[in-house]
Amino acid sequence: MRVSARGSVRREALNIRIKPQVRELIDRAAELAGKNRTDFVLDAARRAAEDTLLDHTVFTVSPKAYREFLARLDAPPRPNRRLIKSIQTPAPWE
């Protein structure tokens, strides 16, 4: 990406064809989110791109580290004040 004299990153155009109903839907949602259409679409596309990349990320660890990770997942939570308060607080729907 090119940087202008002001130090901000230059934006490039992304052209897409869209059905009028979808554009209206996006516009309504963008307005509710307090964003313009461009920022709304860019935020949604960026989140989708990040999620896709994260879904395809592979972590490689040693067998020992993996066993330790599984042991921590399987271990019961250690009691603490916040956990006890959460367990003792009635659910809002009760």
N, C-alpha and C positions, 0 to 999 in steps of 0.2 A: 504494500500500500504506500502511496505517496503521502508525504507530509507537506502541508502548505507552509507559507512563511509565518503564519500565526501559530504553528505548532499543532494544529488539529489534524486528524486523519481525514484524508479525502474520501468521500463516499462515491461509490460507483452505482450505476443504474442496474436494476434487476427487473426485466420486463416479463410479465406473465399475462396470459389470457385467462379471464375469469368470467363465470356466468354472473349475470346481474343479481340473481338471488344470493349468491355466495358473497358478492361484494357488499350487498345490503346487510347481510348477517355480520360480516367483519366490521362494517362501519358501526353497527349498533353495539357490538361488543367493545370496540375501540372507544366509543363514546362513554360507555359505562366504566371502562378502565381509566378514563381520563387521558387517553393517548390519541394521537392522530393515527390514521390508517397505516402509514409507513412504519411508525415505531411499533405499533401493535403487531403487524405481520412479521417484522424483523425479530421482535422478542419471541414470538411463537416459533418461528423457523429456527432461531438460535437454540431455544430450549429443545426442540425436536432433534436438532443435529447433535447437541451434547448428549441427550439421552441415547440416541442411536450409537454414538461412539462409545459411551460408557457401557452399553449393553454388549459391545463386542470387545471390551477390554479384558485381557487375560492377565491374571496375577500369577506369577510363578514363585512358589516358596518351597522350602525344603520340606521333606516329609515330617521332620520334627516340628517345624513351625506350624504346619497344617494340623498336626495332632493337638498341639497346644491351643490353636484357634478353635478347633472343634470342642475341646474340653471346656474352654471358657464359654462357648455357646451353650453347652449342655449343663453347665453348673447353675444351680439355683442362684437367684440374685441375693446379694448380701443385704440383710435388713439395714435400713437407715431411716432417718426421720421422715424424709420425703416419701419414701416407699410406704412406710407405715401409715402416714397421713392419707396417702392416695387410696390405700386399701380400706381404711376406715371411713372415708368420705362416701356418702351415698351417691350413686350415679344420678345425674340430673333428670333422667327419665323415670326414676323410681319414686 
